Amino acid sequence: MKIAAGAARGLEYLHNKMKPPIIYRDLKCSNILLGEGYHPKLSDFGLAKVGPSGDQTHVSTRVMGTYGYCAPDYAMTGQLTFKSDIYSFGVVLLELISGRKAYDPLKERKEQYLVAWVSIST
């Protein structure tokens, strides 16, 4: 829980306290580094983008990210929003809770994506 809470605080800082706000765009377990006492730190800002400002709702961009973590609306439209990071954070939480990978090509086709597996399991 400490790792999840720390990652959430990191996203909150990027989205709400940075000027201009930043959309991380590549939140995944391997980009959450653990320091002393399991203190989480977000790493690898190579895909980060400046977020929308003013009355803008999104940033239009080429779709980038990692299979299994990319928000479906962003993947389909190329419209990047802060919600894209929140979706990725939800996938990270599912990984922590279930112990499964976001994408596992060794699983049956319908169970390869964690989000799909959760939706058919409930």
C-alpha positions in Angstrom: 0.0 0.0 0.0 2.9 2.3 0.7 4.2 1.9 -2.8 0.8 2.5 -4.4 0.2 5.6 -2.2 3.6 7.0 -3.0 3.1 6.5 -6.8 -0.3 8.2 -6.5 1.3 11.2 -4.7 3.9 11.4 -7.5 1.1 11.5 -10.2 -0.8 14.1 -8.1 2.3 16.2 -8.0 2.9 16.0 -11.8 -0.8 16.7 -12.6 -1.7 19.3 -10.0 1.4 21.0 -8.6 3.8 21.2 -11.5 3.6 24.4 -13.6 3.0 23.5 -16.4 1.3 20.2 -15.5 2.9 17.0 -16.8 1.2 13.8 -18.1 3.6 10.9 -17.3 2.3 8.6 -20.0 4.4 5.6 -19.0 3.3 4.6 -15.5 4.0 0.9 -15.0 5.6 -1.2 -12.2 9.0 -1.2 -13.7 9.0 2.6 -13.7 8.4 2.8 -9.9 11.8 2.6 -8.2 12.0 1.8 -4.5 14.4 3.7 -2.3 15.3 3.1 1.3 12.2 2.0 3.4 10.4 1.1 0.1 9.9 4.8 -0.6 8.6 4.9 -4.2 9.9 7.3 -6.9 8.7 7.6 -10.5 11.4 7.2 -13.1 11.9 7.3 -16.8 10.2 10.5 -18.0 11.1 9.9 -21.6 7.4 9.8 -22.8 6.1 12.5 -20.5 4.2 15.4 -22.1 3.2 18.8 -21.0 -0.5 18.5 -20.2 -3.4 20.6 -21.5 -3.8 24.1 -20.1 -6.5 26.7 -19.9 -9.7 25.4 -21.4 -8.0 22.6 -23.4 -9.1 19.1 -22.4 -6.4 17.0 -24.0 -3.1 17.0 -25.9 -3.1 15.4 -29.3 -0.1 13.2 -29.8 1.1 9.9 -31.4 0.1 7.0 -29.1 3.0 5.8 -27.0 3.3 3.6 -24.0 3.4 0.0 -22.9 1.0 -2.8 -23.8 -1.5 -3.4 -21.1 -1.1 0.0 -19.4 -2.3 2.3 -22.2 -5.8 3.8 -21.7 -8.2 2.6 -24.4 -9.5 6.1 -25.2 -6.0 7.4 -25.7 -5.1 4.4 -27.8 -8.1 4.9 -30.1 -8.0 8.7 -30.4 -4.5 9.9 -29.7 -6.0 12.4 -27.3 -3.9 12.3 -24.2 -5.5 13.4 -20.9 -4.6 13.2 -17.2 -7.1 10.3 -17.1 -4.7 8.3 -19.2 -2.2 8.3 -16.3 -5.1 7.4 -13.9 -6.0 4.4 -16.1 -2.3 3.2 -16.0 -2.3 3.7 -12.2 -5.4 1.4 -12.0 -3.5 -1.3 -14.0 -0.6 -1.0 -11.5 -3.0 -1.4 -8.6 -4.5 -4.5 -10.3 -1.0 -5.9 -10.7 -0.3 -5.4 -7.0 -3.6 -6.9 -5.9 -3.6 -9.9 -8.3 0.1 -10.7 -8.6 -0.3 -10.9 -12.4 1.4 -8.9 -15.2 -0.5 -6.2 -17.1 0.2 -8.2 -20.3 1.3 -11.8 -20.4 1.6 -13.4 -23.8 2.0 -16.9 -22.2 -1.6 -16.8 -21.0 -4.7 -17.9 -23.0 -5.6 -15.2 -25.5 -8.6 -13.9 -23.5 -6.5 -13.8 -20.3 -3.4 -12.1 -21.7 -4.4 -8.6 -20.7 -5.0 -8.1 -17.0 -7.8 -5.7 -17.5 -9.7 -8.1 -19.8 -9.1 -11.0 -17.3 -10.5 -8.9 -14.5 -13.6 -7.9 -16.5 -14.4 -11.6 -17.4 -13.6 -12.8 -13.9 -16.1 -10.5 -12.2 
